[in-house]
Amino acid sequence: MRRRAADRGRAPGPLSSVSGSGRLPEEILLQIFQYLPLLDRAFASQVCRGWNQTFHMPELWRCFDWSTAL
């Protein structure tokens, strides 16, 4: 696995061993996203491809209260 130049020489972060690839399990990430308001979900979806995929999961939006979204 290649590391960015900025990360060389640093100890691995706390999530580097999660599920072997440094990613949170999808179920956990989905639960975290459910606590976020709409705008925070949108910003979080820009972090990486995996988070963007979670943002677009239908399960995330089934219980969303659209009356308080804006």
WOFENCOR-V222335 format. One line per field, one symbol per residue. ss: DSSP state (A for helix, B for strand, O for the rest). A space follows every 10 residues. Layout:
# WOFENCOR-V222335
ss->???
This chain:
# WOFENCOR-V222335
ss->OOOOAAAOOO OOOOOOOAAA OOOOOAAAAA AAAAOOOAAA AAAAOOOOAA AAAAAOOAAA AOOOOAAAOO
